[in-house]
Amino acid sequence: MLLNLDDYRRAARRQLPRVIFDFIDGGADAEDCVRRNIEDLGKVTLLPRQLRDVSSVDTSVSLFGHSWKSPVALAPTGFNGLLRPGADIVLARAADQMGTPFILSTASNVPLEQIARQANGIRWLQLYIMGGRRIAEQLIRRARNLDYSALVLTVDVAVGGHRERDVRNGMTMPFKPSLRTMLDFGLHPSWALRFMGKGPPKFANLEDPDQGSHSAELAVALGNRQMDRSMAWDNLAWLREHWDGPLLLKGILHPDDARRAVGEGVDGLIVSNHGGRQLDVVPSTIQALPGVLDAVAKAIPVLVDGGFRRGGDIAKALAMGAKAVLVGRPALWGLAVAGEAGVRNVLETFNEELSRTMALLGATQVEELSANYLNNIQK
Ligand code: FNR
């Protein structure tokens, strides 16, 4: 029975070849940060308010000019095509049906035009600056013409985190399956059959780049992991010349960086440690969140991601002052287990749990979730 997100994780583990499951599940180095995200969320507790009329609970929020069904968005995840061909289209469609924003990764192997053609709803583009700024400028121009409504610049990937599971599994770029991996693929026919007639899954489709990435040049940059390490605060002005819509920074943890972002005119922040996939020594995001919120002093919306697995977790972040939460791995588990319906179910599970949590806390609107609910004794 798929009652909760942990059930989905276990089911995804059974469905997927080990190299693919580990690629999604894993984190950097000792994976301390992956664990910390979840453990620290478990330590936060909330105090309910009783005898309030909660006959109708509304989880919707309004952010960056759109109404969301609940304070949840799909986090950008790259290389989703490893799960099934056209994975990003499936994710975007499921998100649309659930009134949930979808954030398309720069490392997608479905071009942004195709997503725009096949899915409506709230679409954002996540940006990595790779292989030269001109590639980013072209991506941004395309996103603007296709009505992607916000740009998320990910700032915690100057270099790729060292994911030891991937190294051990031979999950390198370009992907070179070993005999053991091929055997593992054979043992997961429901996954393998999805690629029938489409060729094996690829990190970035170097053989036929136009079909496998946002652009041929980007596919090459992704294949070579050509991240622009010189990207710095001064370059935000360059980004602004090309994008006048909402600009969010994803991967902010330090209060001083948060303050600087506000000063630079950024429109929103995503407190993130990349789901523990980059720098292993950082705090959990729920621990870093209060410092960032203090620094921002309500000037711009602050979102958070990393380890959110229950609707109750979302209520905790919102009570602290976050405006919404992004979920990464859970959506991929839903996708692996049951495609579009699986992603919808995962989002439905989050929404139902949040709605029930709010009713039990005595809150009928998301805006009511405030510091008043925080159980400070637990600090
Ligand atoms: C990611 N993440 C990510 N972030 C980003 O900005 N661009 C990207 O391309 C990716 N790719 C990616 C792939 C996979 C498989 C995962 C699991 C994660 C990070 C992602 O946006 C988000 O920060 C975390 O996934 C949040 O943590 P949880 O919800 O997965 O615990």
Boltz pocket constraint, residues with backbone or C-beta under 6 A from the ligand:
constraints:
  - pocket:
      binder: B
      contacts: [[A, 23], [A, 24], [A, 25], [A, 26], [A, 75], [A, 76], [A, 77], [A, 78], [A, 79], [A, 105], [A, 106], [A, 107], [A, 126], [A, 154], [A, 250], [A, 272], [A, 273], [A, 274], [A, 275], [A, 276], [A, 277], [A, 305], [A, 306], [A, 307], [A, 308], [A, 326], [A, 327], [A, 328], [A, 329], [A, 330]]
      max_distance: 6.0
